[in-house]
Amino acid sequence: MEQKHTNRPLLVQGLKTMGLTLVLLFLGPFLLHAGLSNPDKPLYIPLVVAGIVLCGLAIYMGFKGIRIIMDSIFK
């Protein structure tokens, strides 16, 4: 009978992806708050757009990281 083991390089890649997700989870809302709290500043629109993009990217990277980790354990 064949024993299955965790694919360690794939697990490390998934954990790195989750680390990047953690950074994006803080950076996105921070930029969004900074942009929305200063509507009269010239960087209002770029900060809001960057914040929204980073929040969306954080969600995507979170799902991708979880999928990579699950693949490393169960495949």
N, C-alpha and C positions, 0 to 999 in steps of 0.2 A: 504494500500500500504506500502511496506517495504522500509524503508530508509536505504541507504548504507552509511557506515562511513569508514573513513580511518583506516586501521589496524595500530595503533600507534607502537606496538612493532616491527612489520615488517618494518615500516618506519625508526625507529631508527637503526635497523640492516642495512638497505640500506644506511643510512647516514654514519654509521661507516665504511662500505665497501668503500664508496666514499672518506672518510677521509684517509683510507689506500691507496687508489688509488692515492690520491694527493701526499702522501709521496713517493710512488713508481715512480710517474711521474717526481719527482726531483732527486731521488736517482739513478735511472737507467741511465739517460743520464750523470749524474755527474761521475759515475764510468766508463762509456764507454769513456768519454772524458779523464779521468785520465789515463785509460789504453792505449788509442790510442796516447796520447801525449808523452808517455815514452816507445817507443818500445825497448829500450836497457835495461830496468829494468827487474829483475827476475819475478816480478808479472804482466808482460804484459798480458800473456794469461789468468790467472785467473780473472783479472779485466775486460778484454774485454768480457769473457764468462759471468761473473756475471752481467755486464751491459746489455748485450743482453737478458739474462734471466729475469732480473728485468723489462726491457722495455716491453717484451712480457707479463709478469705477470701484469704490469700496464694496458695494453690494455684489458686483460681478466677480471681483477677485475673491470675495468670501465664498461664494458658491463654487468657484473654480478650485480654491484651496481645499474645500471639504471633499470635492469630487476626487482630487488627486490623492488625498489621504485615504479615502475609502478604496480607491483602486489599488493603492499600495498594500492595503491590508487584505482585501478579499479577492484579488486577481492573482 
